[in-house]
Amino acid sequence: MKQLPNIITLINLFCGCMAILSLFNGLWEWVPIFAAIGLTADFCDGLVARAMGVYSDLGKQLDSLADMVTFGFLPGAILYHLMATAHTGSFDYSGIVWPAVPGFLITMLSAWRLGKFNIDTRQAKGFIGLATPANTGFFMGLYLIVHFNTLIPAEWVLHLPLLYIFAILFSYLLISEIPMFSFKFDQWGWKDNELPYTFLITCILLIVFIRLAAFSTGIIAYLILVSVDNLFVKRKT
């Protein structure tokens, strides 16, 4: 039973692999399903480890390695896919689409972030830079807009210059020194948790009104709340 958290971590890794296989084999509906299961496993492994009191250095390393696939390689592959689709005008491209290769900048900077996170003692309660699951959520949201019916037309996303901008911007956010709030609560009351609860309420409203398009817009809302907190709230305190 002591290995249960590590087994859950490996489920995260497996789901990341399956999401990538689904992406490159045109099984569009399975990509978000496997990613969602992987995200759930990533959330649960730490909870189970704390509940069982079996935290280990091995578990920490496994967690980062699994995250590198599900929240590092997968978003880079998604961005490559979107760029290749935008360049070729078709989901049915073949070979290496060179103008889409910059999508893997996200994967490289995700590796940088995960390595940095493991040795950074400042991120016990919040994040410095954008967390890799949030980054993955943004690009998964673009993927959902392109492949499924949302209130945002796919044509708005499939512009190569725009996708290049996203690649550069989110790569920077991953390794930036910008403080960002997390959902690591010391207590469940509203006081001192205003930002996480405001974000959760915003996400619920976005899901109700714009459905699948809420994933990307939710991450944008998160970044806006982070900016407001850093520029106005913390500056006054």
Secondary structure, DSSP 4 states (H G I P E B T S, - for coil): -TTHHHHHHHHHHHHHHHHHHHHHTT-TTHHHHHHHHHHHHHHHHHHHHHHHT---HHHHHHHHHHHHIIIIIHHHHHHHHHHHHHHHSSS---S--GGGGGGGHHHHHHHHHHHHHHH-TT-SSSEES--HHHHHHHHHHHHHHHHS--SS-GGGT--HHHHHHHHHHHHHHHH---EE--S--SS-SSTT-HHHHHHHHHHHHHHHHHGGGHHHHHHHHHHHHHHHIIIIIHHH-
